[in-house]
């Protein structure tokens, strides 16, 4: 069994590998346009950056992987120019509660 710290470290290693692969390219897999796989990565990385939770990957991305954060911003600008407007329309779901039985 791995400790929580080890699990966060594994995730950070994966993010660093993504950053290394992206390098200074505009897209992970595309030339002038994003590919389906770029879309998949955008969906996953965006969760780290924009979910209203404070966890180590958010800080790691912002501090150690600025090119990956730049990828997300480019993607948003090109494919989601109405990002802020669309995000305002989302109604958060109520938190699930558990009851002791």
Backbone as XML, in Angstrom:
<?xml version="1.0"?>
<chain id="A" units="angstrom">
  <residue number="1" name="UNK">
    <atom name="N" x="0.856" y="-1.181" z="0.000"/>
    <atom name="CA" x="0.000" y="0.000" z="0.000"/>
    <atom name="C" x="0.900" y="1.242" z="0.000"/>
  </residue>
  <residue number="2" name="UNK">
    <atom name="N" x="0.526" y="2.194" z="-0.814"/>
    <atom name="CA" x="1.295" y="3.437" z="-0.910"/>
    <atom name="C" x="0.699" y="4.492" z="0.016"/>
  </residue>
  <residue number="3" name="UNK">
    <atom name="N" x="1.571" y="5.350" z="0.504"/>
    <atom name="CA" x="1.095" y="6.465" z="1.327"/>
    <atom name="C" x="0.438" y="7.499" z="0.422"/>
  </residue>
  <residue number="4" name="UNK">
    <atom name="N" x="-0.317" y="8.382" z="1.013"/>
    <atom name="CA" x="-0.953" y="9.451" z="0.242"/>
    <atom name="C" x="0.112" y="10.313" z="-0.445"/>
  </residue>
  <residue number="5" name="UNK">
    <atom name="N" x="1.190" y="10.581" z="0.260"/>
    <atom name="CA" x="2.282" y="11.379" z="-0.311"/>
    <atom name="C" x="2.898" y="10.687" z="-1.535"/>
  </residue>
  <residue number="6" name="UNK">
    <atom name="N" x="3.048" y="9.370" z="-1.473"/>
    <atom name="CA" x="3.579" y="8.629" z="-2.618"/>
    <atom name="C" x="2.619" y="8.704" z="-3.809"/>
  </residue>
  <residue number="7" name="UNK">
    <atom name="N" x="1.333" y="8.597" z="-3.534"/>
    <atom name="CA" x="0.344" y="8.680" z="-4.616"/>
    <atom name="C" x="0.379" y="10.048" z="-5.288"/>
  </residue>
  <residue number="8" name="UNK">
    <atom name="N" x="0.478" y="11.118" z="-4.489"/>
    <atom name="CA" x="0.579" y="12.468" z="-5.070"/>
    <atom name="C" x="1.851" y="12.570" z="-5.911"/>
  </residue>
  <residue number="9" name="UNK">
    <atom name="N" x="2.921" y="11.959" z="-5.433"/>
    <atom name="CA" x="4.185" y="11.993" z="-6.163"/>
    <atom name="C" x="4.064" y="11.273" z="-7.513"/>
  </residue>
  <residue number="10" name="UNK">
    <atom name="N" x="3.377" y="10.138" z="-7.536"/>
    <atom name="CA" x="3.154" y="9.429" z="-8.798"/>
    <atom name="C" x="2.405" y="10.321" z="-9.789"/>
  </residue>
  <residue number="11" name="UNK">
    <atom name="N" x="1.371" y="10.996" z="-9.307"/>
    <atom name="CA" x="0.588" y="11.884" z="-10.166"/>
    <atom name="C" x="1.463" y="13.019" z="-10.690"/>
  </residue>
  <residue number="12" name="UNK">
    <atom name="N" x="2.291" y="13.584" z="-9.822"/>
    <atom name="CA" x="3.179" y="14.666" z="-10.254"/>
    <atom name="C" x="4.186" y="14.171" z="-11.284"/>
  </residue>
  <residue number="13" name="UNK">
    <atom name="N" x="4.677" y="12.949" z="-11.125"/>
    <atom name="CA" x="5.581" y="12.373" z="-12.124"/>
    <atom name="C" x="4.894" y="12.287" z="-13.480"/>
  </residue>
  <residue number="14" name="UNK">
    <atom name="N" x="3.621" y="11.887" z="-13.477"/>
    <atom name="CA" x="2.860" y="11.813" z="-14.731"/>
    <atom name="C" x="2.684" y="13.190" z="-15.351"/>
  </residue>
  <residue number="15" name="UNK">
    <atom name="N" x="2.384" y="14.182" z="-14.527"/>
    <atom name="CA" x="2.216" y="15.543" z="-15.041"/>
    <atom name="C" x="3.525" y="16.071" z="-15.609"/>
  </residue>
  <residue number="16" name="UNK">
    <atom name="N" x="4.635" y="15.783" z="-14.938"/>
    <atom name="CA" x="5.936" y="16.223" z="-15.444"/>
    <atom name="C" x="6.244" y="15.547" z="-16.784"/>
  </residue>
  <residue number="17" name="UNK">
    <atom name="N" x="5.908" y="14.264" z="-16.910"/>
    <atom name="CA" x="6.122" y="13.556" z="-18.178"/>
    <atom name="C" x="5.286" y="14.192" z="-19.288"/>
  </residue>
  <residue number="18" name="UNK">
    <atom name="N" x="4.055" y="14.574" z="-18.978"/>
    <atom name="CA" x="3.224" y="15.267" z="-19.966"/>
    <atom name="C" x="3.863" y="16.590" z="-20.363"/>
  </residue>
  <residue number="19" name="UNK">
    <atom name="N" x="4.360" y="17.320" z="-19.391"/>
    <atom name="CA" x="5.014" y="18.598" z="-19.652"/>
    <atom name="C" x="6.243" y="18.402" z="-20.540"/>
  </residue>
  <residue number="20" name="UNK">
    <atom name="N" x="7.036" y="17.384" z="-20.233"/>
    <atom name="CA" x="8.223" y="17.094" z="-21.042"/>
    <atom name="C" x="7.835" y="16.742" z="-22.470"/>
  </residue>
  <residue number="21" name="UNK">
    <atom name="N" x="6.781" y="15.948" z="-22.629"/>
    <atom name="CA" x="6.339" y="15.548" z="-23.967"/>
    <atom name="C" x="5.822" y="16.751" z="-24.758"/>
  </residue>
  <residue number="22" name="UNK">
    <atom name="N" x="5.057" y="17.615" z="-24.099"/>
    <atom name="CA" x="4.530" y="18.798" z="-24.779"/>
    <atom name="C" x="5.651" y="19.737" z="-25.182"/>
  </residue>
  <residue number="23" name="UNK">
    <atom name="N" x="6.613" y="19.926" z="-24.280"/>
    <atom name="CA" x="7.724" y="20.832" z="-24.587"/>
    <atom name="C" x="7.212" y="22.208" z="-24.962"/>
  </residue>
  <residue number="24" name="UNK">
    <atom name="N" x="7.668" y="22.710" z="-26.117"/>
    <atom name="CA" x="7.220" y="24.032" z="-26.557"/>
    <atom name="C" x="6.235" y="23.954" z="-27.719"/>
  </residue>
  <residue number="25" name="UNK">
    <atom name="N" x="5.647" y="22.757" z="-27.912"/>
    <atom name="CA" x="4.642" y="22.594" z="-28.965"/>
    <atom name="C" x="3.329" y="23.236" z="-28.526"/>
  </residue>
  <residue number="26" name="UNK">
    <atom name="N" x="2.535" y="23.597" z="-29.513"/>
    <atom name="CA" x="1.225" y="24.177" z="-29.216"/>
    <atom name="C" x="0.244" y="23.125" z="-28.712"/>
  </residue>
  <residue number="27" name="UNK">
    <atom name="N" x="0.282" y="21.938" z="-29.317"/>
    <atom name="CA" x="-0.628" y="20.842" z="-28.975"/>
    <atom name="C" x="0.197" y="19.602" z="-28.687"/>
  </residue>
  <residue number="28" name="UNK">
    <atom name="N" x="-0.342" y="18.700" z="-27.895"/>
    <atom name="CA" x="0.378" y="17.473" z="-27.591"/>
    <atom name="C" x="0.586" y="16.614" z="-28.832"/>
  </residue>
  <residue number="29" name="UNK">
    <atom name="N" x="-0.484" y="16.454" z="-29.643"/>
    <atom name="CA" x="-0.436" y="15.513" z="-30.750"/>
    <atom name="C" x="-0.726" y="16.142" z="-32.104"/>
  </residue>
  <residue number="30" name="UNK">
    <atom name="N" x="-1.185" y="17.369" z="-32.124"/>
    <atom name="CA" x="-1.576" y="17.994" z="-33.374"/>
    <atom name="C" x="-0.504" y="18.918" z="-33.912"/>
  </residue>
  <residue number="31" name="UNK">
    <atom name="N" x="-0.700" y="19.323" z="-35.134"/>
    <atom name="CA" x="0.157" y="20.318" z="-35.740"/>
    <atom name="C" x="-0.445" y="21.688" z="-35.508"/>
  </residue>
  <residue number="32" name="UNK">
    <atom name="N" x="-1.357" y="22.074" z="-36.402"/>
    <atom name="CA" x="-2.011" y="23.378" z="-36.294"/>
    <atom name="C" x="-3.322" y="23.330" z="-35.525"/>
  </residue>
  <residue number="33" name="UNK">
    <atom name="N" x="-3.833" y="22.137" z="-35.320"/>
    <atom name="CA" x="-5.109" y="21.959" z="-34.626"/>
    <atom name="C" x="-4.977" y="20.873" z="-33.573"/>
  </residue>
  <residue number="34" name="UNK">
    <atom name="N" x="-5.806" y="20.962" z="-32.562"/>
    <atom name="CA" x="-5.837" y="19.936" z="-31.534"/>
    <atom name="C" x="-6.430" y="18.647" z="-32.106"/>
  </residue>
  <residue number="35" name="UNK">
    <atom name="N" x="-5.969" y="17.527" z="-31.595"/>
    <atom name="CA" x="-6.495" y="16.220" z="-31.992"/>
    <atom name="C" x="-7.476" y="15.722" z="-30.924"/>
  </residue>
  <residue number="36" name="UNK">
    <atom name="N" x="-8.080" y="14.581" z="-31.190"/>
    <atom name="CA" x="-8.971" y="13.977" z="-30.202"/>
    <atom name="C" x="-8.226" y="13.726" z="-28.891"/>
  </residue>
  <residue number="37" name="UNK">
    <atom name="N" x="-6.988" y="13.269" z="-28.974"/>
    <atom name="CA" x="-6.208" y="13.014" z="-27.757"/>
    <atom name="C" x="-5.885" y="14.313" z="-27.010"/>
  </residue>
  <residue number="38" name="UNK">
    <atom name="N" x="-5.674" y="15.401" z="-27.729"/>
    <atom name="CA" x="-5.503" y="16.701" z="-27.070"/>
    <atom name="C" x="-6.774" y="17.056" z="-26.298"/>
  </residue>
  <residue number="39" name="UNK">
    <atom name="N" x="-7.926" y="16.740" z="-26.899"/>
    <atom name="CA" x="-9.207" y="16.993" z="-26.224"/>
    <atom name="C" x="-9.313" y="16.182" z="-24.937"/>
  </residue>
  <residue number="40" name="UNK">
    <atom name="N" x="-8.891" y="14.930" z="-24.988"/>
    <atom name="CA" x="-8.933" y="14.067" z="-23.802"/>
    <atom name="C" x="-8.046" y="14.648" z="-22.706"/>
  </residue>
  <residue number="41" name="UNK">
    <atom name="N" x="-6.823" y="15.020" z="-23.067"/>
    <atom name="CA" x="-5.909" y="15.591" z="-22.072"/>
    <atom name="C" x="-6.446" y="16.901" z="-21.516"/>
  </residue>
  <residue number="42" name="UNK">
    <atom name="N" x="-7.020" y="17.732" z="-22.371"/>
    <atom name="CA" x="-7.619" y="18.981" z="-21.903"/>
    <atom name="C" x="-8.667" y="18.694" z="-20.832"/>
  </residue>
  <residue number="43" name="UNK">
    <atom name="N" x="-9.526" y="17.713" z="-21.091"/>
    <atom name="CA" x="-10.575" y="17.376" z="-20.128"/>
    <atom name="C" x="-10.029" y="16.953" z="-18.783"/>
  </residue>
  <residue number="44" name="UNK">
    <atom name="N" x="-8.971" y="16.185" z="-18.794"/>
    <atom name="CA" x="-8.392" y="15.719" z="-17.529"/>
    <atom name="C" x="-7.612" y="16.826" z="-16.821"/>
  </residue>
  <residue number="45" name="UNK">
    <atom name="N" x="-6.799" y="17.535" z="-17.553"/>
    <atom name="CA" x="-5.968" y="18.584" z="-16.937"/>
    <atom name="C" x="-6.843" y="19.709" z="-16.394"/>
  </residue>
  <residue number="46" name="UNK">
    <atom name="N" x="-7.895" y="20.039" z="-17.114"/>
    <atom name="CA" x="-8.799" y="21.103" z="-16.676"/>
    <atom name="C" x="-9.392" y="20.796" z="-15.309"/>
  </residue>
  <residue number="47" name="UNK">
    <atom name="N" x="-9.666" y="19.536" z="-15.050"/>
    <atom name="CA" x="-10.198" y="19.173" z="-13.731"/>
    <atom name="C" x="-9.202" y="19.514" z="-12.633"/>
  </residue>
  <residue number="48" name="UNK">
    <atom name="N" x="-7.929" y="19.238" z="-12.870"/>
    <atom name="CA" x="-6.911" y="19.593" z="-11.868"/>
    <atom name="C" x="-6.891" y="21.094" z="-11.610"/>
  </residue>
  <residue number="49" name="UNK">
    <atom name="N" x="-6.995" y="21.862" z="-12.680"/>
    <atom name="CA" x="-6.828" y="23.316" z="-12.558"/>
    <atom name="C" x="-8.074" y="24.048" z="-12.081"/>
  </residue>
  <residue number="50" name="UNK">
    <atom name="N" x="-9.260" y="23.561" z="-12.429"/>
    <atom name="CA" x="-10.459" y="24.359" z="-12.196"/>
    <atom name="C" x="-11.463" y="23.787" z="-11.208"/>
  </residue>
  <residue number="51" name="UNK">
    <atom name="N" x="-11.291" y="22.565" z="-10.782"/>
    <atom name="CA" x="-12.207" y="22.062" z="-9.749"/>
    <atom name="C" x="-11.947" y="22.843" z="-8.467"/>
  </residue>
  <residue number="52" name="UNK">
    <atom name="N" x="-12.986" y="23.202" z="-7.758"/>
    <atom name="CA" x="-12.804" y="24.022" z="-6.548"/>
    <atom name="C" x="-12.313" y="23.197" z="-5.352"/>
  </residue>
  <residue number="53" name="UNK">
    <atom name="N" x="-11.219" y="22.492" z="-5.567"/>
    <atom name="CA" x="-10.590" y="21.707" z="-4.509"/>
    <atom name="C" x="-9.118" y="22.096" z="-4.463"/>
  </residue>
  <residue number="54" name="UNK">
    <atom name="N" x="-8.558" y="22.058" z="-3.290"/>
    <atom name="CA" x="-7.147" y="22.377" z="-3.149"/>
    <atom name="C" x="-6.380" y="21.077" z="-2.965"/>
  </residue>
  <residue number="55" name="UNK">
    <atom name="N" x="-5.696" y="20.644" z="-4.017"/>
    <atom name="CA" x="-4.914" y="19.432" z="-3.925"/>
    <atom name="C" x="-3.576" y="19.673" z="-4.615"/>
  </residue>
  <residue number="56" name="UNK">
    <atom name="N" x="-2.567" y="18.866" z="-4.339"/>
    <atom name="CA" x="-1.198" y="19.145" z="-4.788"/>
    <atom name="C" x="-1.013" y="19.294" z="-6.293"/>
  </residue>
  <residue number="57" name="UNK">
    <atom name="N" x="-1.792" y="18.605" z="-7.112"/>
    <atom name="CA" x="-1.583" y="18.691" z="-8.555"/>
    <atom name="C" x="-1.858" y="20.084" z="-9.104"/>
  </residue>
  <residue number="58" name="UNK">
    <atom name="N" x="-2.790" y="20.788" z="-8.519"/>
    <atom name="CA" x="-3.094" y="22.143" z="-8.988"/>
    <atom name="C" x="-1.859" y="23.030" z="-8.828"/>
  </residue>
  <residue number="59" name="UNK">
    <atom name="N" x="-1.267" y="23.013" z="-7.653"/>
    <atom name="CA" x="-0.070" y="23.821" z="-7.405"/>
    <atom name="C" x="1.099" y="23.323" z="-8.249"/>
  </residue>
  <residue number="60" name="UNK">
    <atom name="N" x="1.231" y="22.008" z="-8.383"/>
    <atom name="CA" x="2.326" y="21.454" z="-9.173"/>
    <atom name="C" x="2.236" y="21.921" z="-10.619"/>
  </residue>
  <residue number="61" name="UNK">
    <atom name="N" x="1.056" y="21.836" z="-11.213"/>
    <atom name="CA" x="0.881" y="22.290" z="-12.588"/>
    <atom name="C" x="1.227" y="23.766" z="-12.731"/>
  </residue>
  <residue number="62" name="UNK">
    <atom name="N" x="0.711" y="24.578" z="-11.841"/>
    <atom name="CA" x="0.941" y="26.025" z="-11.942"/>
    <atom name="C" x="2.411" y="26.383" z="-11.721"/>
  </residue>
  <residue number="63" name="UNK">
    <atom name="N" x="3.087" y="25.673" z="-10.828"/>
    <atom name="CA" x="4.470" y="26.018" z="-10.498"/>
    <atom name="C" x="5.519" y="25.312" z="-11.339"/>
  </residue>
  <residue number="64" name="UNK">
    <atom name="N" x="5.258" y="24.084" z="-11.754"/>
    <atom name="CA" x="6.281" y="23.270" z="-12.419"/>
    <atom name="C" x="5.990" y="22.957" z="-13.886"/>
  </residue>
  <residue number="65" name="UNK">
    <atom name="N" x="4.766" y="23.176" z="-14.326"/>
    <atom name="CA" x="4.376" y="22.810" z="-15.696"/>
    <atom name="C" x="3.664" y="23.966" z="-16.397"/>
  </residue>
  <residue number="66" name="UNK">
    <atom name="N" x="4.299" y="25.128" z="-16.489"/>
    <atom name="CA" x="3.608" y="26.269" z="-17.111"/>
    <atom name="C" x="3.222" y="26.019" z="-18.570"/>
  </residue>
  <residue number="67" name="UNK">
    <atom name="N" x="3.962" y="25.145" z="-19.258"/>
    <atom name="CA" x="3.598" y="24.858" z="-20.643"/>
    <atom name="C" x="2.287" y="24.084" z="-20.732"/>
  </residue>
  <residue number="68" name="UNK">
    <atom name="N" x="2.012" y="23.240" z="-19.746"/>
    <atom name="CA" x="0.744" y="22.488" z="-19.730"/>
    <atom name="C" x="-0.412" y="23.440" z="-19.398"/>
  </residue>
  <residue number="69" name="UNK">
    <atom name="N" x="-0.184" y="24.351" z="-18.470"/>
    <atom name="CA" x="-1.196" y="25.373" z="-18.167"/>
    <atom name="C" x="-1.437" y="26.224" z="-19.412"/>
  </residue>
  <residue number="70" name="UNK">
    <atom name="N" x="-0.375" y="26.553" z="-20.137"/>
    <atom name="CA" x="-0.511" y="27.302" z="-21.385"/>
    <atom name="C" x="-1.311" y="26.541" z="-22.428"/>
  </residue>
  <residue number="71" name="UNK">
    <atom name="N" x="-1.104" y="25.234" z="-22.501"/>
    <atom name="CA" x="-1.892" y="24.388" z="-23.396"/>
    <atom name="C" x="-3.373" y="24.519" z="-23.077"/>
  </residue>
  <residue number="72" name="UNK">
    <atom name="N" x="-3.731" y="24.439" z="-21.791"/>
    <atom name="CA" x="-5.134" y="24.555" z="-21.373"/>
    <atom name="C" x="-5.686" y="25.921" z="-21.773"/>
  </residue>
  <residue number="73" name="UNK">
    <atom name="N" x="-4.918" y="26.966" z="-21.543"/>
    <atom name="CA" x="-5.385" y="28.319" z="-21.895"/>
    <atom name="C" x="-5.560" y="28.475" z="-23.404"/>
  </residue>
  <residue number="74" name="UNK">
    <atom name="N" x="-4.629" y="27.933" z="-24.188"/>
    <atom name="CA" x="-4.770" y="27.987" z="-25.659"/>
    <atom name="C" x="-6.017" y="27.236" z="-26.105"/>
  </residue>
  <residue number="75" name="UNK">
    <atom name="N" x="-6.220" y="26.061" z="-25.542"/>
    <atom name="CA" x="-7.376" y="25.247" z="-25.896"/>
    <atom name="C" x="-8.659" y="26.003" z="-25.582"/>
  </residue>
  <residue number="76" name="UNK">
    <atom name="N" x="-8.726" y="26.565" z="-24.389"/>
    <atom name="CA" x="-9.913" y="27.334" z="-23.996"/>
    <atom name="C" x="-10.146" y="28.490" z="-24.959"/>
  </residue>
  <residue number="77" name="UNK">
    <atom name="N" x="-9.105" y="29.227" z="-25.281"/>
    <atom name="CA" x="-9.250" y="30.390" z="-26.165"/>
    <atom name="C" x="-9.738" y="29.999" z="-27.551"/>
  </residue>
  <residue number="78" name="UNK">
    <atom name="N" x="-9.200" y="28.909" z="-28.073"/>
    <atom name="CA" x="-9.542" y="28.523" z="-29.439"/>
    <atom name="C" x="-10.883" y="27.804" z="-29.528"/>
  </residue>
  <residue number="79" name="UNK">
    <atom name="N" x="-11.147" y="26.898" z="-28.602"/>
    <atom name="CA" x="-12.318" y="26.030" z="-28.734"/>
    <atom name="C" x="-13.455" y="26.364" z="-27.769"/>
  </residue>
  <residue number="80" name="UNK">
    <atom name="N" x="-13.164" y="27.129" z="-26.738"/>
    <atom name="CA" x="-14.184" y="27.520" z="-25.759"/>
    <atom name="C" x="-14.083" y="29.019" z="-25.477"/>
  </residue>
  <residue number="81" name="UNK">
    <atom name="N" x="-14.261" y="29.871" z="-26.487"/>
    <atom name="CA" x="-14.134" y="31.310" z="-26.228"/>
    <atom name="C" x="-15.180" y="31.835" z="-25.237"/>
  </residue>
  <residue number="82" name="UNK">
    <atom name="N" x="-16.248" y="31.081" z="-25.039"/>
    <atom name="CA" x="-17.301" y="31.473" z="-24.102"/>
    <atom name="C" x="-17.174" y="30.716" z="-22.776"/>
  </residue>
  <residue number="83" name="UNK">
    <atom name="N" x="-15.972" y="30.287" z="-22.441"/>
    <atom name="CA" x="-15.701" y="29.476" z="-21.242"/>
    <atom name="C" x="-16.309" y="30.071" z="-19.983"/>
  </residue>
  <residue number="84" name="UNK">
    <atom name="N" x="-16.016" y="31.345" z="-19.714"/>
    <atom name="CA" x="-16.507" y="31.968" z="-18.480"/>
    <atom name="C" x="-18.033" y="32.003" z="-18.443"/>
  </residue>
  <residue number="85" name="UNK">
    <atom name="N" x="-18.627" y="32.329" z="-19.564"/>
    <atom name="CA" x="-20.088" y="32.368" z="-19.637"/>
    <atom name="C" x="-20.688" y="30.986" z="-19.389"/>
  </residue>
  <residue number="86" name="UNK">
    <atom name="N" x="-20.103" y="29.979" z="-20.020"/>
    <atom name="CA" x="-20.619" y="28.608" z="-19.851"/>
    <atom name="C" x="-20.439" y="28.123" z="-18.413"/>
  </residue>
  <residue number="87" name="UNK">
    <atom name="N" x="-19.317" y="28.471" z="-17.802"/>
    <atom name="CA" x="-19.071" y="28.028" z="-16.424"/>
    <atom name="C" x="-20.028" y="28.689" z="-15.441"/>
  </residue>
  <residue number="88" name="UNK">
    <atom name="N" x="-20.482" y="29.886" z="-15.718"/>
    <atom name="CA" x="-21.451" y="30.549" z="-14.846"/>
    <atom name="C" x="-22.797" y="29.839" z="-14.871"/>
  </residue>
  <residue number="89" name="UNK">
    <atom name="N" x="-23.079" y="29.143" z="-15.979"/>
    <atom name="CA" x="-24.363" y="28.498" z="-16.144"/>
    <atom name="C" x="-24.449" y="27.175" z="-15.388"/>
  </residue>
  <residue number="90" name="UNK">
    <atom name="N" x="-23.338" y="26.670" z="-14.926"/>
    <atom name="CA" x="-23.320" y="25.378" z="-14.249"/>
    <atom name="C" x="-23.800" y="25.541" z="-12.816"/>
  </residue>
  <residue number="91" name="UNK">
    <atom name="N" x="-24.754" y="24.742" z="-12.451"/>
    <atom name="CA" x="-25.256" y="24.746" z="-11.078"/>
    <atom name="C" x="-24.606" y="23.589" z="-10.350"/>
  </residue>
  <residue number="92" name="UNK">
    <atom name="N" x="-23.846" y="23.867" z="-9.292"/>
    <atom name="CA" x="-23.198" y="22.768" z="-8.565"/>
    <atom name="C" x="-24.224" y="21.805" z="-7.972"/>
  </residue>
  <residue number="93" name="UNK">
    <atom name="N" x="-23.871" y="20.552" z="-7.971"/>
    <atom name="CA" x="-24.720" y="19.543" z="-7.345"/>
    <atom name="C" x="-24.534" y="19.605" z="-5.843"/>
  </residue>
  <residue number="94" name="UNK">
    <atom name="N" x="-25.568" y="19.328" z="-5.084"/>
    <atom name="CA" x="-25.403" y="19.318" z="-3.621"/>
    <atom name="C" x="-24.462" y="18.186" z="-3.231"/>
  </residue>
  <residue number="95" name="UNK">
    <atom name="N" x="-23.699" y="18.410" z="-2.170"/>
    <atom name="CA" x="-22.789" y="17.408" z="-1.665"/>
    <atom name="C" x="-23.589" y="16.235" z="-1.111"/>
  </residue>
  <residue number="96" name="UNK">
    <atom name="N" x="-23.135" y="15.037" z="-1.429"/>
    <atom name="CA" x="-23.804" y="13.839" z="-0.892"/>
    <atom name="C" x="-23.471" y="13.723" z="0.588"/>
  </residue>
  <residue number="97" name="UNK">
    <atom name="N" x="-24.417" y="13.314" z="1.340"/>
    <atom name="CA" x="-24.196" y="13.108" z="2.762"/>
    <atom name="C" x="-24.387" y="11.642" z="3.083"/>
  </residue>
  <residue number="98" name="UNK">
    <atom name="N" x="-23.654" y="11.190" z="4.053"/>
    <atom name="CA" x="-23.833" y="9.809" z="4.485"/>
    <atom name="C" x="-24.362" y="9.826" z="5.905"/>
  </residue>
  <residue number="99" name="UNK">
    <atom name="N" x="-25.144" y="8.843" z="6.176"/>
    <atom name="CA" x="-25.722" y="8.726" z="7.519"/>
    <atom name="C" x="-25.210" y="7.454" z="8.154"/>
  </residue>
  <residue number="100" name="UNK">
    <atom name="N" x="-24.794" y="7.562" z="9.393"/>
    <atom name="CA" x="-24.348" y="6.374" z="10.124"/>
    <atom name="C" x="-25.549" y="5.472" z="10.377"/>
  </residue>
  <residue number="101" name="UNK">
    <atom name="N" x="-25.335" y="4.204" z="10.178"/>
    <atom name="CA" x="-26.442" y="3.276" z="10.393"/>
    <atom name="C" x="-26.167" y="2.385" z="11.568"/>
  </residue>
</chain>
